[in-house]
Amino acid sequence: MVPALKRSGVVSVDATEGEFHENTGLECKVLPLWAAQDVVGHPLNLAKKEYATLQRLVEAVMAPGWKHRGGRVTPAGLIGTRTGRAAATDRLALLLLVLEARETGRVRQCGGTVDTKRGRAAATVARMLGCTAAAGERVLERLEDRELVLRVRLKTGSGMPNRSRLMVPAVAAAHGRTVADDVQEGRAQAPEPDFSDPDVAAGPSGSTETETDSQVSGVPVTDVTGVADPDVAAALHTDHPHLVTPVVDLSLSGGFSGEGRGADGGRPERAGAGEDQAVDGETAVAGTGSLVAGGGPLRGEKPKESSVDERVGQRTAGAGAGAGGRPKAAGWEKAQQQRRVGLPADLRLRVALGSVSWLWERLSGWQQDQVEAAAKAELAQLAGLGVAPGGTPRLLADRLTDRLAETGGEAMVAKPFPWLIRRGLPQRSACSHRKCDDGVRLDTGEDCENCGNVIHLRRAWRARIGADIDRELPGLGDDERRRVLEERLRERAAIEAEDLAWRQEQARVERARRDAAHAAHAAAAEQAEHERQVAAAADAVRQALACEDCGRGRAVGLCEACDHRRQTEVLIGEAGLLAAAGVADLSEVGSIAAAVAGARTAIGDSIAAAWREFLEITDVAALEADPEAAADAYAYTAFQSAQQAVGEFQDNALAMLGRTEEAEAEAQRAYKTEQGRHWFKHNPTGADAVAAATKAAGTARERTAECLLAARLEQLREQRAASTEQAAAAPWTDRLPELAARALDGDTAGAVIA
């Protein structure tokens, strides 16, 4: 039951789970009742005691019966034990009959022409349920079989059949009466001279033509062409309230108490829609006592006095309050005074709401604001679906026109505000396509192809299931085959509903995953932007730093000249190591120092030569005018010279190491190995064999020289690191003479420039 309630959209169910994820309780919210709260004039806006009364009435009619934890037992209602097919219809019919019944248990029956085969009682039940008279008769027969309702046929003095009565014995018993107290009537009263009472027997007609118009109901409920019921007289008119004599001027009403209702022959949307009666000598209109029909009998409301000719236009106002009704909300009269008679000033809204201008005039000021906001939202939604902005008002106006045609016209709209908000303005998708509205594509105006596909699939499934039934259960009768077919179709519909719910859940999960991914991407982008801003701020701070060596401002901590000078020192040290690795004996410190000094001197000479060449092609006066530019140029020249010298020293070192004994031995082994290949064994001294062996020997010699150079450089770096640690540990008195003898780069640059 809980999944069915959730799928219906009428009740929202929240379950509380226990330790093992089982449902330990349910919290159900009836959405229509929740939405009706604080809505003045809404038939479901009841007080707590009125809800309690309604609940007790519903339990007395259809409660299944249950036992409480405390041991108290709630007995089953009148029709609570009814289960199976059409049980819900029978429960609803009995509830409506109980609400319509008087204290005597009698239910006022509908007036007008009804189906002669069914009777007036069946037509009354049919109008309450909004179904055909045949279906109403079947419901009535099932209720009679359970002795919940009675159809009592009275007798005339001559013994001929008189009018019939529809009774609910339980209602009469609840008021201390019995059905027999109300039906002991031997004859009917004589009719008035100018009117033909539908409850009296048909008498001889004095003329074939009547002076008054035909008194028939404007809302017949019948399966075939309606004719007079054999239980009633020939001249029929709407029946009047019990024990009230109608006083109506023929010149005003034409002898028809139901005049001015605005019915167009369609079936009413609610039971008792045609039961409005005049209750006094003026033109006041009384609503039916049914909760379904009007303002709600449990609230004790009665319609306000209004003209019969203005009955339809003021139905909503009549249901709002009355002598016995609830006091109006504060500010209601002010809201009514502030309403706008004309449509909104916005041209788009005037076009969209032009087809319901009469309903607009019947709204209060607050309701007009709500309808205007809803119309704007629908126009925005249509524009978001791909409809041209200029065509959205006309499209919304066509939608309202079609919905009015379905209802039967503006006169059939009893409550304009709920109709506009819930039925007229919202989009109704006949399929899963987001641009479908009642089977029509909003963007193209053509029939929705997806709806056609859905119908085709349903027909295909129906044909397939029918073929399966014919194959599996041959020889079934038409009724039994139809029953089995409907059961299997319902099972198929349930499977499709479960599949749709699963796909919707998967779509929600996928949408949540995409939203999470988008959120993570946005967070990552925000973090990256933050880091970029932090880095930019740090770079701006670093750009403002002065040079660590020379103190030049805004040098990013180290100016270009000092940076080149540092790199030049590193390259000179690397060149000294390469020179020592190629020629020096690593076991002798003096030999290493001599090689390093020779490399430094050679690089210094190459730097001086390069600087002289630069001065020859450069304007010396411009350099002297800008000392910083001259220092940068000299530092860059020294860096380029040192970089070139490192490459030369590396080549020399490899060449020297390639002539060592280790390299020669490796070359000889590679030569012999290549010469001894099996493809050279028949001619090892041939030209191809010698060439391949020579190439292999050269490659082996180069690899050996590279390995020797790497090993010797590693050994030299370790020795230099050790000597540096010893020098750092030596006292300043021992280190100062050596530092004083070292030439400064700045002084050398200045001397060269001078």
Residue, then its C-alpha position, 0 to 999 in steps of 0.5 A: m500500500v505504501p508504494a501505491l500511495k507514493r506513486s499516487g502523488v496524493v500522500s507523501v510517506d516518510a518511514t523511520e527505520g530501526e536497527f536492522h533498516e526495517n520500517t518501525g513507523l510511517e509519517c503520512k502527509v495528505l498533500p491536498l489537506w496540507a495545501a488547503q491549510d490557511v486557504v480561506g474558502h477551501p472546502l478542505n480547510l477544516a478545523k481539527k474537530e471537523y477533521a475528527t468528525l470526518q475521520r470518525l464518519v469515514e471509519a464508521v463507513m469503511a474502516p477495515g477494523w483493527k486491534h490497538r496495542g492497548g487491547r482496544v478494538t476498532p470494529a469494521g465499518l459498514i463496508g469495511t469487510r468488502t474486498g476484491r474488484a470494485a471494492a473502492t468504488d463501493r466504499l466511495a458510493l456508500l460514503l457519498l450516500v451517507l453524506e447526502a442522507r438526511e436524519t431519516g436515512r433518505v437520500r434526495q434523488c436527482g431530478g430530470t429525465v433518467d434512463t427508464k431501464r435503470g431508474r432514478a436511484a441508479a442515476t443518482v448514484a451515477r451522478m455522484l460517482g461521475c459514471t454511467a447509469a449502468a455502472g451506477e446501477r451495478v454499484l447500487e445492486r452490490l450495496e443492496d445485496r449487503e443490505l447497506v441501502l434500500r430502494v423503497r417503492l411507495k404505493t398509491g391509493s389505487g395500488m399503482p406504483n408511486r415514487s421510489r425512495l433511496m434509503v440508508p438504514a444506518v444513518a436513520a439508526a444513528h439518529g434513533r429512527t428506523v426506515a419503517d418510520d419514514v416509509q409508512e405512506g399510503r398515498a402521495q399528496a395531490p399536486e399543485p394545479d400549475f405544476s406536475d410533481p415528479d413524485v405522483a402518479a401519471g394521470p390522464s392528460g387533458s391536452t397534448e401540449t403544455e403551457t410551460d416548457s419541458q422540465v428536464s435536467g440539463v445534465p442527464v446521466t444515461d446510457v441511451t436516449g433519456v425518456a421519462d421514468p415510468d415511476v414518475a409523472a410525464a411533466l418533470h422538474t427538479d425535485h424540491p427540498h423536503l417539506v418546503t413549498p416552492v414559490v416561484d413566479l412563472s414570469l421570472s422562471g418559466g416554471f423551472s426551478g433549475e433555471g440559470r445553472g449554465a449547464d451544457g449537457g455534459r456530465p457533472e464533475r461532482a455528485g449533486a452538481g444539479e441539486d441547487q434549490a430555491v428555499d424561500g420566496e426570494t431568489a436565494v440558492a441553497g447548495t446540496g448537503s454533500l461534501v463533494a458537491g459544495g462547501g462542506p456540510l461538516r463546516g455548517e456553511k451555507p451559500k450567500e444570497s445571490s440572484v439565480d441568474e448570477r448563480v454561476g458567476q458568484r458560486t465561488a463567493g457563495a461558498g466562501a462564507g455564510a450565516g453559519g460559516r467560519p469568520k473571514a480572514a483578516g484583510w479579506e475585504k481589502a484583498q477583494q477591493q484591491r483586485r484588478v478588473g482588467l488583465p495585467a499591463d504586460l502585453r505578453l500576459r494580456v495575450a496569454l490570459g485573454s482567453v480566461s479574462w472572465l475567470w480573471e475578473r472573479l479572482s481576488g487581488w492575491q489570487q491575481d498576483q499568484v496567477e500572474a506569477a504562475a503565467k510568467a513562470e510558464l512563459a519562461q519555461l516555454a522559452g526554455l524549451g526552445v519556443a520562440p519568445g514571441g510565440t510563447p504568449r499565443l501558445l499559452a493562450d491556446r493551452l488555456t483555450d483547450r483546457l476550457a473546452e475540456t471543462g465545458g466552458e468558463a461557466m463550468v469552472a466553479k473555482p477559478f483560482p485552483w483551476l488556473i493554477r492546477r489545471g489550466l496553466p501547468q504543462r501536461s506531458a503525455c509521455s516522458h518527452r520534456k516538450c510534450d504537452d497533451g500529446v503535442r510538441l511545444d516547439t513544433g506544434e505537431d503531434c508528439e512522436n514519442c506519444g505515438n511510440v508509447i501507444h504503439l508499444r502498448r498496443a503491441w504488448r496488448a496483442r502479444i499478451g492476447a496471443d499468449i493467452d490464446r496459446e496457453l489457455p485455449g477455449l476461454g470465454d470472452d469474459e474470462r479471457r478479458r479478465v485474464l487479459e486485464e490482469r496480465l496488462r496490469e502486471r505488465a503496467a506494474i513492471e513498467a512502473e517499477d522499471l520507470a522508478w528504477r530508471q528515474e532513481q538511476a537518473r537521479v544518482e547520475r545527476a547527483r554524480r554529475d553535480a558532485a563532479h561539477a562541484a569538485h571541478a569548480a572547487a579545483a578550479e577555485q583552488a587553482e585560481h587561488e594558488r595562481q593568485v598566491a603565486a602571483a602575489a609571491d612573484a610580485v614580492r619576489q620581483a621587488l627584492a634587491c639583488e643579494d650580491c650587488g644590491r641592485g633594486r627590483a632584481v628578483g633577489l639576484c640581478e642578471a649580471c650576478d646570476h651569470r657571474r655565479q653560473t660562470e664560477v660553477l662552470i669554471g669549477e666544472a672545467g677544472l674537474l674535467a681538466a684534472a680528470g683527464v690528465a692529473d693523477l688523482s692520488e696527488v693533490g698537487s697534480i689536481a690543483a695544477a690542472v684546476a689552476g691551468a683550466r681557470t687560467a685558460i678560461g680567464d684568457s678566453i673570457a678576456a679575448a672574447w671581451r676584447e672582441f666584443l669591445e671592438i664591435t660595440d660603442v665603448a662610450a655607450l658602455e661607459a655611460d651605463p655601467e650596469a649595462a656594461a657589467d651585464a654584458y661582461a657577465y654574459t660574455a664570461f658565461q658564454s666563454a666558460q660554457q664553451a670551455v667546459g665542452e672543450f675540456q670534456d672532449n679533451a678528457l674523453a680523448m685522453l681517457g680513451r688512450t688509457e690501458e683500460a680503454e685499449a683493453e676494452a677496445q681489443r676485446a670488442y674487436k675480437t668479439e666482433q671479428g669472431r661472429h659466426w657470419f665472419k668465421h669463414n673470412p675473419t680478415g675480410a673488409d666487412a669483418v675488419a670494418a665491423a670490428t673497428k667500429a665495435a672497438g671504437t664504440a667500446r673505447e668511447r664507452t670506457a672513456e665515459c665510464l672512466l670520466a664519470a668515475r674520476l669526476e665523482q672521486l674529484r667531487e668527493q675530494r673537493a667536498a672533503s677539502t671544503e669542510q676542512a677549509a670551513a673548519a680552519p680559523w680565519t687567520d689561516r684563511l684570510p691570506e688566501l682570500a686576500a690574494r684572490a682577484l675580485d670579478g668586479d675589479t677585473a671588469g673595471a680594469v678591462i673596461a678602463 
